[in-house]
């Protein structure tokens, strides 16, 4: 910082009731230029100019000072609790601290402050102070006018230089933009033409591939439909054969059962006792032996069934178990229509009264044997069918494998074709890379022009810096 000071003393001790004061005026600037605004300033009074020999001030006072274009004015010693009680009978130096930064040198006080000890000079000092204040105001006004004039001149010159630089940059930007626009248009046209050609070629190739896929799918579907038709026909034939065999076997079983049917007429049988007749029993199944040997675990099926014995299974409507001394009873009525179409299966000898069909254990065994034969035939037919299906699957697998091999060969040929096309496309891209490199070579002179323009701007910056130094020098001289 550079500091310019003018010190005035306005004080009196004529009656001992006038406070001593010291006026400090000056100009303050730093590397950025003139100081503006309010800053905290501390004034120190020492009895020596040497910092080492006199580090402690005799008097200190802090004030918030307003700076305008670097100029300031302050009165020291106005605080009632911090009066300026120095004798001024020897030499003093003034030190100034702005914020936390001390100015490099202390300023020697002139002889004016020492007039505080000479009472007759008070009036003269006051007059001199008024004159000096007027001179300071006039000096500050002249300095402000010169600074404003210098600022206007510098602003005008800087505005002209900036306008010239902006015009040069604008012209260069326009030329570069036009050149880049032409190059971009040429590249876009070339890329668009190439994209159109590639799109047309890819569309043709895709159409060819789709046609090939459709033809292949049609062939595969036709082969599958033929194979499925053959299998369905074989299955239908097998079902027809099985149905015929089952019908034949059922007819044989029914004939066998019919030949072993025993018909009994209850009217010609005298085994019905009075108790059972009271209940209008149609059919009674009983043991031919004594009461204790009656058949158990028997099955009776009919419309109206009655049972009263343990371990007897009776199926029908109106089941009752209130008939004593009977194994189970089927039917309830006097009409023959209520005593027919009844099947009884048991493994014991029984007495039957009424019309019904009786099948003994031998018939059941015959049925089981017939069922076993049928199951074996079914297993044989299933084995034959599985063999036929396996052969059909093998045929279909072979046909599908051949079709897949054909498709793989076609796909390999297509991949080879596209690989060639990709190589051609890469060659085209490389040619674009060469054109871009050529364009970069074309832009190199523009880079040189931009560097020259930057050099010109730097030279203008140097000129502006010189103007600032000149202005600061003039300001110092004016101060």
Residue, then its C-alpha position, 0 to 999 in steps of 0.5 A: x500500500x502507498x499512503x499520503x498523509x497531511x497532519x494538522x493539529x487543532x488544540x488548545x489548553x488556554x483554560x485547561x478545558x479544551x480537549x487536544x485533537x490531531x487531524x490526519x488527512x491523506x490518500x490511500x491506495x493498494x495494488x488494485x487501485x483506490x480504496x473505497x468504502x469504510x475500513x477499520x483504521x487504528x492510529x498509534x503515536x510513538x516516541x521513535x521511528x524505529x520499530x524495534x526500539x519503540x514497539x509500544x505506542x504511547x497513544x492508540x485510537x481505533x476509528x471506522x474511516x470512510x474512503x472515497x477514491x482513496x481520500x480520507x480525513x480523521x480527527x484523533x483524540x475526540x474520545x472522552x475516555x481516551x484523551x490525547x494527553x501527550x506533552x508534545x515537548x519532544x518528537x513523535x511519530x504517527x503509525x497507521x494500521x488498516x485492518x490488521x495490516x500496519x503501514x511500512x513506515x511511521x510518519x514524523x509529526x511536523x512542528x504544528x502539533x507542538x504548538x499545543x504548548x504555545x497558547x498565544x498561537x492558538x488563534x493563528x493555528x485555527x486560522x491556518x487550519x481553516x486555510x489548509x482545509x480549504x486547500x485540501x478541499x480544492x486539492x481533493x476536487x482537482x484530484x477527483x476531476x483529474x481522476x475522472x478525466x483519466x478514467x473517461x479517457x481510459x474507458x474510451x480507449x478501452x471501449x474502442x479497443x474492445x470494439x475492434x477486438x469484438x469485430x475481429x473475433x466476430x468476423x473470424x467466427x463468421x468465416x469459421x462457421x461458414x467454412x465448417x457449415x460447408x464441410x458439415x453439409x458435404x459430409x452429411x450429404x455423403x453420409x446420407x447417400x451412403x446410408x440410402x445405398x446401405x439401407x436399400x441393400x440391407x432391405x433386399x437381403x432381408x427380403x431374400x432371407x424372409x422368403x427363404x425362412x418362409x419357404x423353409x417353414x412351409x417345408x417343415x410344417x408340411x413334413x410335420x403335418x404328414x407325420x402327424x397325419x400318419x400317427x393319428x391314422x395309426x392311433x385311430x386304427x389301434x383304437x378301432x382294433x382295441x374296441x373290436x377286441x374288447x367287444x369280442x371279449x365282453x361278448x365271450x364273457x357274457x356268453x360264458x356267464x349266460x351258460x352258467x346262470x341258474x334260474x330259480x322260481x320261488x313258487x316251487x321252493x318250499x324253504x320260505x318260512x312263515x316269518x319271511x313270508x309275512x314280510x313279502x320277501x322276494x329273494x332270500x340268500x341263505x346257507x344250505x347248512x344250519x343257521x350257524x353256517x350262514x354265508x358272510x362277506x357276501x354282496x347283494x345288489x337290487x332295488x329293495x334290499x334288506x340285511x340283518x347279519x354282520x359283515x354283509x354288504x347290501x346295495x339298494x333302496x329301503x335297506x332294513x335290518x329287522x328280519x331275524x334269522x336271515x343272511x341278506x334279502x334282495x327285493x320286496x314284492x310279489x311280482x316277478x319284475x321285482x325279482x329279476x336282473x339281480x346279480x349275486x357273487x359269493x364264495x359259499x353255497x347258498x339257497x336262493x328263492x326267486x329269480x336271480x343270476x348267481x355267479x360262483x367263484x369259478x366265473x369270477x376266476x374266469x373273468x380275472x383270467x380274461x382280464x389278465x389276457x386283455x391286459x397282456x394284449x393291451x401291453x403288447x399293443x402298447x409296445x407295438x404302438x411305442x415302437x411305431x411312434x419311436x420309428x416315426x420320431x426317428x424319421x421326423x428327427x432325421x428330417x428335422x436334422x437335415x432341415x436344420x443342416x440346410x438352414x445352418x448352411x444358408x445362415x453361414x452363407x448369409x453371414x459370409x455375405x454380411x461379413x463382406x458387406x461389413x468390410x466394405x462399410x469399414x472401408x467407407x468409414x475409413x475413407x470418411x476418417x481420411x476426409x475428417x483428417x483433411x478437414x482438420x488440416x484445413x482448420x489448422x490455419x484457422x487455429x494459427x489465426x486464433x493464436x495470432x488473435x490471442x497474441x493481439x489480445x495479449x498485446x492489448x492487455x499489455x497496453x491496458x496495463x501500461x495505461x493503468x500504470x500511467x494513470x497510477x503514476x499521474x495519480x501519485x503525482x497529483x497527490 
